[in-house]
Amino acid sequence: MPSEPTRGSLPYPRLFSPLPLAGRTLRNRTCLPAALTNFGRDNLVTERWRNYLVERARGGTALLVSEIIAVDPEALAQQAIVVGYDERNDDGFRQTADGVHEAGGCLVGQLWHPGRQQLWHPTRSPKAVSDAPDALSWTVGHVMSDGEIGRVRDAYIAVAARLKACGFAGVELHGAHGYLITQFLSPWSNGRDGAYGGSLAARCRFALEVADGIRGACGGDFIIGLKLPGDEGVDGGIDVAEAERLTAHLAAQGPFDYFAYGQGNFSLSLADHAPDIYYRPGHFLDIHRRMRAAAAGTPVMALGRIGTPELAEKVIAEGYGDLVGMTRAQIADAAFATKARQGRAAEIRPSVFDNFCWGEVHMGKPLAEFHNPHLGEAGEHAWTPPPAGDHRRVVVVVGAGPAGLEAAWVAAARGHAVTLLGAGSAPGGKLRLEAALPGRGEMARVTEHQCGLLERHGVERRLGQTADAAAIRALKPDAVILATGAALRPPPLDGYASIRRQDGRAYVAAPAATAKTALAVLYDHDHTAATYGLADLLASRFERLVLLTPRPQLAQEVNYCSAIGVHRCLYAAGVEIVTSHRPVAAANGALVCENVYTGDRRSFAGVDLMVYVTPRRAQDALASGLAGIETQLVGDCMSPRNLLAAIHEGHAAGLAV
C-alpha cells in the first residue's frame, strides 16, 4: 500500500482538511451525494445497496448521503426504492451505518417524497401542493389539506427518528429536482394561499416544520441537511435570486447544518440536474458561490460535474463551497478520495459524464457504469485482479478498442504475458473516433486510463498492423482474445451509384471534402449519443442537413437527461428531422425515402452526401483460423452492443484466461 502523506504534504490540502458539522468532525470535504441505484429489492435494503455506500466510505469519502429513502407509504413509487417506515429495514440500516462509520465516513439518509411528480406509474394517488400538472408525467395530484400536510410532515420526522435509532448520523431533506419540498418552495408549483403558500415565509414553512420536528426528535448532534434548487430553469420558478432569498431565510431559522443545491426540475430543465459531457466542468459553481454567501456561515455543498481532485480543491480553496459533492466520479471509482489523498490522482478511474449510469436507473435497471464492472460489490474500493499464480500463460489480444484494452490489462495484471495487436496506429478503436466528434472529447479518457493500466502491467503493444491467423499463431499463444469489433452495414438502396454514400465512422476518420452549400443526409438507424455528435459535425460542415430515421422519435438509446440536450442542439442548428422514414432509392442525385408506416414516398433532391449509421456486422472471421487454440470473442465481434458490454466482457475475459 502507498504510504500516507503527512498533513503538510497533502496534494490537495483544502479538500482534505477537516470540517466541523453538527458536533462531529468530517475527516475531509469529499461527499457522495444521493444517487438512485435501484439496488433495493421489494423496498428493502440489500447487500448491494449497503456495499455501495460502505465501499465509498472505505474509499476515503467523508460525508455519504444515501439514495432516496421514501417516507410516505401512500406515495410509494416502485419496488427498488428503499422505504424508511418499514421495520424490516432496521437491520439493513444498522449494518450500513455501522459499516460506513467503522470506515471513517459519516452516513446521512436522504428523505424523499415525490409529491405530484411521478417517475413511475402512480399506484396511489399523488399528493400535491396545488393542482398544476407534473411537468414530466402531466399527472395532476390530489391537493392536500393543511391536515394532510401535517401528516406528511410527521412521516418525515418518524423516518428520521428511525434512522437515528439505526445509527445514521443525520438526514438530508430532498427539496430539489421538483419533488415535494421543492413544490412547496417554488412559486412555479405552489399556487396555495394561507399557511403554506403565497409569501416566501409561507412557502418555506413546510421544510422548516419538518426540520424543527426532526431536531426535536433527534437532538442537536443529528445532522440535518437540505437540498434545494439553485436554479429551477423555468419561468416563474426558483431562479438564482430567489434561491438566495430562500437560503437566507432558511439559514436564519437555524435548524439546518448544511445546504446542497441541484439545478433544474423534471421539465426540460432536467438536463441541468445531471450536467453531462456537453456542460463545462463545474458548470454551476458560480451559483454555489452565491448560495454560500447567502447561507451566512451554514456550510454549502457544491456539486454538479465535478470529476477531478484538482477541481474539487478549487471549490474549497476559492470559496465556491465548504463541501464537494461528486456522485458520478465516485460511481466510476469508489476510491476516488483515497487515491487523491495519497497523490495517486492519475490512477483514478475517470468519469466522462455521458450519463449512461443515469439512463440505466431512469429505465428501472440497477445502476451500472461501463468501466466499473465491480460497482456495488464487497471489496470494490480496493479491487485488484486475482493473480494467476502458477498458471501463467501467453495471451494474445487482437483489437485495441475498449474491449481489447480491458482484456489485455486485466490478464497482464494477473501475471500473464500479454501481447496486444491492433490494426490502428493508436489505441481506442471506434471509441477514438467518437472522441473526435464535437463535444465528445472526454470519451478519450476511458481509453487513456486503460492505456495507463497497460503500461503499468507490462502489456506489449503492436499497433498499426492488421493481424491474421498466421501472425497470431507465430506468437505461440496459450489463449487468444478476439476484440476485433464490428462494421456498419450500408442500407439497401436501389440506384445507390447515383449518390455518394459513406458510413459514419469512415466519415469521421476521413471526411469527404464538400462545399458548405451542399446538402447532406444522415441516416440514423442507431440512436446513440455518438450519432448525434456526428450530426453536430455534419451540421457545421453543410449548409443543410436532413436527419432521417425509421423510428417515430429520436435518441432512443440516449438517456433522457442527455436526450434533452440532443434535441436542443439539433433544433438550434436548423437540422431538418424526418422521422418514420427510411431511404429506398436514389436517382440523379435525389434520395427517395419511404414512410415505414404508410409506404408514402418523398424525395430530397441535390444530395451531395449521404452518411449512414446502421446496425453493425460482427467482424469475427479470424476465429475460424484459430482452431486448436483457446479463443474467446468479446465485445462487438461477439455481438455488436454498447460500451458497457464491450468493457465488461473484456474484463471478464481477462479474468477467465
N, C-alpha and C positions, 0 to 999 in steps of 0.2 A: 504493500500500500504506500502511496506517496506520503511523505511527511507533511504534517500540518504546519502551515506558515504561522509565524507569530503575528500578534495583532498589528505590530508596526510594519510588517512586510506584506500584509494582505494586498492582493492586486486590485481589489475593489473595496477600499476601506469604508466608504459611506454605506454601501449596500450591506456590508457585513458588520455594521455597528448595531448594538442592541437598541431596543425601543421599549420603554415602559408602557404598559397598556392595562388599564383596569386592575392595578395592583400586581400585575405579572410583569415579567420582562421577556420580550421576544428576543431570541438569540440573534436575529438579523432582520432585515427588512423585506425578505422574499416572501411572497404569498402565492398560494394556489387558490385562485377564485373558483367559485362554483361552476361546474360544467356537468350537464346531464350526461350520464354514462349508459343508461339503460342496463346496468349490471344487476339491478334488483330483479327479483322474481316473485310474482304473486304479492307484490307490495312489501316484500320482506328484504332485509339486509342479507346479502350473500357474501361468500368468501371473497369473490372478486371485487365487490363493492368496497369491502373493508381493505383489501390489498391495495386498491388504487390509492387510497388516502395514506395508509401506513407506509407504503413504499416511497412516497414522495416526502414524507417526514424523515424516513431513513436516508433519503437523498439530500437532506440538509435544509428543506423548506421550513420556515419559521411558523407562519400562520396558514392553516389549511381550512378552507371553507368547503363543507360537504356540498354535494349537489342538492337540488331542491328536496326538501322534506315536506310532504303535504300535511297541512294542519286541520283540514276540514273533511270529514267523511262524506259530506254532502257535495263535495266538489272534486272528487277523485277523478283523475284523467285516464290513466292506463296502468297496467299491472307492473311495469318495470320501474315505476316511481315508488320509492320507499316512503312509507307513511309514518308519522310521528305519534299517532294516537293509539297504536296497536301494541299492547304489552308483549306480543310475540317478538317484537323488535328489540326489546330491552337488552337481551344478551348480546345481540349483534352490535348495538350501540356501545355497550360497555367494552366489548372486545376491541372495537375500532378506537374508542377514546383511549383505552389503555395502551394500544399499540402505537398510536400517534404520540402520546405523551411520553412513553418509555423511550421513543426515538428522539425526543427533544423538541418535538413540534407542539403546536397549540391548536386544538380542534374546535372549530365553530360550525354549528349546524345552520344551514340556510333554510329559513321558514318561508313557505310558499303557499300562496292561494292564487289561482288563475283569475278569479272574478268572472267577468263576462268572456274572457279570452279562451277560446277552445282550440288547442292544437290537435286534439283528437275528437272523435265523435262524442258529443255530450250525453253520457248515460244518465246524468242527473241534471236537474235544472240549474243552469249557470246563474250565479249571483252577481248582481250588477250594482254599481253606484248610481247610474242613471240609465235611460233606455236607449242610448246611442248604440248602434251595432258595433261588434268587434271588427277591427279593420282587416283581419285575416280571414276569418270564417264567415263573417257577416251575421254571426249569432247575436240575437237580442236576448239579454239576460233578464231575470226577474229582479226588479228594482227593490232592494232591501229597505225595510223599515228601520227606524233607529233601534228598535228592539232586536231585530235580526242582526244588525251591525254589531251590537253588543255581544251577541252570542258568538259571532266570528272572532271578535276581539278576544273573548275568553278562550276560544280554541287555540289561538296563537300562544296565549300565556300558559295554558295547560301543557302544550307540547314543549315549550321552553323549559318548564319545570321538570318534565320527564327527562329531557336531555341533560339537564343539570344533575339529576339523580343518577344518570347513567355515566357521569364523568366528563361530559362536554365542558369546555372552558367558556363557552358562550354561544350566542346565536347571531346570525345576520338576517335582518328582515329584507326580503326581496321586494324592493319598491321600484324596480327598473323594468324596462322592456315591455311596459304596458300591462303588467299584472295588477292584482287588486290594489295594492298600496299606491301604485302609480295612478290608477284610475281615480283614487281619492285626491291625490296631489295635483293632478293636471287639470287646468281649466278646459282642455280639449275633450276630456272624458267625464268630467264632473259637472253635471248640469243641475245639481241639487241646490235647494235653498236650505236654510235652517242650520242645525248644529254642525253638519258635515259638508257643507258646500257654500260657495259664494266667495267669501273673503279668503285670503291666504291662510289666516289662522284657522279658519274652519276646515279648509282642505287638509291642513296638517294634523287636525285633531285625532283622526283615527290612528295614524302612525305613532303619535305621542301617547295615546291611551294604551296602545299595545306595549310600547317600550316602558312606560311607567308601571304597567301591570307586571311585566317581566322583572323589572328592577325590584319591585316589592316582593315578588315570589322567589327570586333567585339571589338577591343580595348584591352588594356593591362590588364584589370581586368577580362578577359574572360579566363577560364581555357582551356588549350589545352594539352591533354594527347595523348600519342602514345603507343599502344600495339603492340609489335613486338616479334619475336621468340627469346628465349634464346638458343634454340637448335631445329632445324627442324627435326633432326633424319634421314636425308637422305644423302647419299654420294654426295658431291659436293654442298650441301646446306649451310644454315647458321648454323654453329656449334658454340660452346661457344666462341671460339676465334674470329670468325667473328662477332658474336653478340657484343662482347666487342668493336671491331673496329667500327661497325655501331653506337653503343651507344655513343662512344666518339666523333665521327664526328657529329652526330645529336645534341648532347648536346652542342657542341661548337658553333653551329649556332644560338642558343638562343631562338627559338620560343616555345619550349616545356616546360610545367610546371611540368610534371611527365612522367615517363615511367612505363609501365607494361609489363610483359613477360609471354607468353604462350608457351607451348612446342608442338612439332610435327606439322604435317600438314595432309592433307587428303590422304596421303599414309598410309602404315601400321604403321607409327609412330603416327597415330591418337590416339592410346591408351594413349599416353603421354599428349594429350590435356586435358583429364579429368581423372587424375590418380585415379584408383579405389581401391577397398578393398585390392588388392594384392600389391599395392605400399606402401612404408613406409609413415607415416605421414610427411608432409613437404618434400616430396621426392626430390624436385628440389631447395631447399633453397640455396644450395651451388652455384648454377647458379645465383640466385638473389644477393647473396653477391658480386660475381664478377661483375655483372652489376652495382651494386650500386657504386662500386669503379670506374668503367668506366664512370659513369654518372657525376662524379666530382661535386656533390652538388645538382644536379637535383633530386628531390625525386623519389624513386623507390617503386612500389607496388609489394610486394611478394605475390604469390598465388600458389595454387595447393595442394589439400588435407590437408588444414589447418582446423581443425574442433573443436579445444578446445581453450578456452581463455588462457590456460597455454602455448600452442604452439604459439599463437598469441603474447603473451607477450614476449616470447623468440625471435621472429622475430625482434621486435623493440629493445629489451634490448641488443641483441648480434649482431646487425648491419646487419641483412640479408635484411632488408628493412625499409623504412620510413612509409609505409602504409601496411596494411594487407588485402588482398582480400580473402573473404570467401563466395563463392556462395552457394555450396550445404549445408553448415552448416546453412545458413540463409534461404534457401528453407525449410529446416526442421523446423526452429524456427525463426520467424520474430523478436522476442525479444531477440535474442542472445546477442546483445550488452548491453541492459539494464540489463538483468539477470547477466551477467558477472560483470558489473559495480557495481551492488548492492550486490555483494557477494553471488549470488544465482546460481552459475555455475552448481550445482547439479540438478537444475530444467530445464536446457537447454535440449530440445528435441534433441537427438543426430542424426547426420548424420552418416551412416555406409558406405558411399562411394561405394555402389553397383551399382551406375549409373542407377538405374531404371528410375529416372526422366529424365536423358539424353536420354534414349531409347524412352521414350514417345514422346518427341519433335522431335526426329530424324525420327519417323514414321508419323509425321504430326499431332499428337494429342496435346491437351493442356497440359502444364506442370502439373505433378502430383507427389506427394510424398506420399509414402504408410502410413506414420504415421503423416501426417499433413492434416487432412480432410478439413481444412478451408483455404487452400492456395489460396491467391488472393481475399479473402472476406474482406469487410469492417469490421474493428474491430479485424482482425486476430491477431495482435500483443498482445492483452490483452484478448483474448477469454477465457471464463470460462463457464462450463456447467450451464444453467439456473436452478435456484432452483425449486424443486418440490413443494415448499410451503406447503399447507395443504393436498396435495395428496401424502404424503409419504407412501411407500409401502414396503412389504417384498419381496425381489427379490432373486432368486437363479440362479446363473450362473453355468452351467455344462460344464467344459472344460477349462483348464488353458493354452491353447495356446494363440497366439496373439489376436484372435478374442474374446475369453472369457475374457482375461485380460482387453482388451479395454472396453468391455461392462460393466465389473464389476466396474472399477474405475469411469467411466462416471456416471453410475447410483448412485454410492455412493457419488460422488461429488455433486450430485443434492439433496442429503439428504435422499435417500432410505437406508434401512437396507439390506445390500448385503452379501450373503454367496457365496463363490466361491468353487466349488467342482472340484477336478482334480484327475485323475487316477494315474498320475505320482507323484513321490516323490518330484519333483522340478517343478516349473512353466516353461513354454516356449513351451511345446508341441513339434511338429515336428521341429519348428524353433531352439529349443535347440540342436537337432541332427545335423541340418545344421551347427550350430556354432561350432560343434566338428570336422568339416572337415578341411583339410589343407587350411590355408589362409582365412577362413571364420569366424574366431572367433568374429569379430566385430558385426556379426549379433546378438549376445547375448545382445548387448547394447540396442536393441529395447525392449526386454522383461525386462531387468534390469530397464529401465526407467519406463515401465508400472508398474512394481512391486513397485517402489518408490511411484507412484501415488496411488496404492492400500494401501500402508502403511499410506500415508498422509491422505487418506479419510476414513480409518477405515474399510476396507473390511475384513470380517472374512474368513480366508483361511482354507480349509480342504483338504489336499492333500494326495496322496498315497492310495486312496481307490476308487474303481470303483462304481459309483452311479447307483442305479436302481430306478425305478419309486416309489417304496415304501419309499426309503430313501429320495427322493425328497419331496414326499407328507408329510412325517413326519416333515418337516421344515415349513409346513403351508404357502407356498408362495402365494403371490398375483399374481406373474408373474414369469415365468421361461424363461431363455435364454439358448438355447442349442447351444454349440460351440464344439461339440464332434468330429469334424474333418472328415477325410476320410482315407481309407486304399488303398494301392496299390493292384492291381489285378494281379495274375500270368498270364503270357502269355499262350495261349493254345499251348500245346506241346505234340505230340504223344510220348509215351515211356518215360515220364518225370522221372519215378522212377529210370532210369539208370544214371541220372546225378543229382548232388546236386544243388538245387536252393535256393536262398534266396532273399527276397525283399530288396531293397537298404536301407530302414530305419532300418530294423531288423539287417542288416549287420553292420551299423554304431553303433547301440545300443549294439550289442554283436557279434563282428566279429568272423567268424569261424577261428579256428586255421589252418593255411595252410602253407606248406613249401614254401620258397621263390622261389623254382624252378618250381612251379606249373603254370598252365595256367588258367587264369580267363577270362570270357567273361562278359562284361557289356552290357546289352540290354537297349539302350537309346530310350525309347518311350515317352520322356518327354521334353528334350532340354532346361531345365532350368539351371541356374548357379550352383545350388546345385548338379545336376547330374555330372557336370564336377569337382566339388570338390570331389565327390565320386570317379571319375576316377583317380584323383591325389592320393587318398588314396590307391586305388587298385594297381595302378602302383608302389607304394612304397613297396607293400607287395607281389607282384607276379613277377616272372621273366618275364612273358609275359602277356600282356593284350590286348584283342581284344575288341574294342568298335563297337558295331553293332547297326545300326539304320535303320528303314524303309524309312526314308526320304533321298533325294539325297544330303543333306548337313547337317551340324551340327549347334547347338547353335541358332536355330531359335527363341527361347524365351529369348535370351540374347541380350542386347543392342549391337549395332555394335562395339562401342568403346571397351567394355569388351570382346566381342567375339574374337577380335584380340588376346587378351591375352589367351583365352581358347585354340585357335589353337596353339599358341606358346608353351604352356605348354604340350599339348598332343603330339606334334611332338618332342619336346625336351625329353620327357620321353619315346619315342620309342613306343608309343601306336599304334597298328595296327587299322586303321579306315576303317570300311567296311560299306559303305552307301548303301541305296536302298535294304537292305536285312532284312528279319525277320526270327526268329527261328521257325521251323516247326516240328522237330522231334529230338529224342535223342536215341542212341543205343550204348551199350558197351563203355560208356564214351565219345562218339563223339556227337557233336552237328551239326545237319543238318540245313542249312539256305537256304532260297529261295529268289531269286531276285523278288521284288514286281512288276517289270515291265515285265519281260520275263518269270518268272517261273523257270529259270535255278537254279540249286542247287549246293551248295558247302558244304564241311564238315570240321569241326575242331575236330581233334582227341585229346584225352587225356585231356579233360576239367575237371579240378578239381572242379570248382565252377562257376556257372552262377548266376550273380546278375542282377536283373531287376528293372527298374524304369519306371512305366507304368501309363496310365490314372487311376485315383482313383475312388473308390466307396464311396459315402457319407455314413457316419455312423450316421444314423438318426433314428434308431429303437426306441430310448427312447421316441420319440414324441408320438407314439401310446399309451403309457401307461399313458399319462398326460391329457387325455380327461377331460374337465371341468376346466382346469387351463389355463389362458392366456399364450401361449407359442410362442416364436419366435425362428426360426432357423437362425443361422448366420454362415458365413464363409464356410468352406469346407463341413460341414454337410448339408448345404442348397444346395450347388453346388460346387464341387471342382474347385477352381480357384487359384488365386495368393495371395501374402501377402497384396497387396493393397486392394483387395476385402475383405479379412478377417478382416483387421483392420477397414476399412471404414464402413463395415456392422456392426461390433461390436459397433463402435462408434454410429452409427445411432440407434441401438437397445437400447443402454444405454440412449439415449435422448428420446426414444419413450415410455419407461415404466412409 
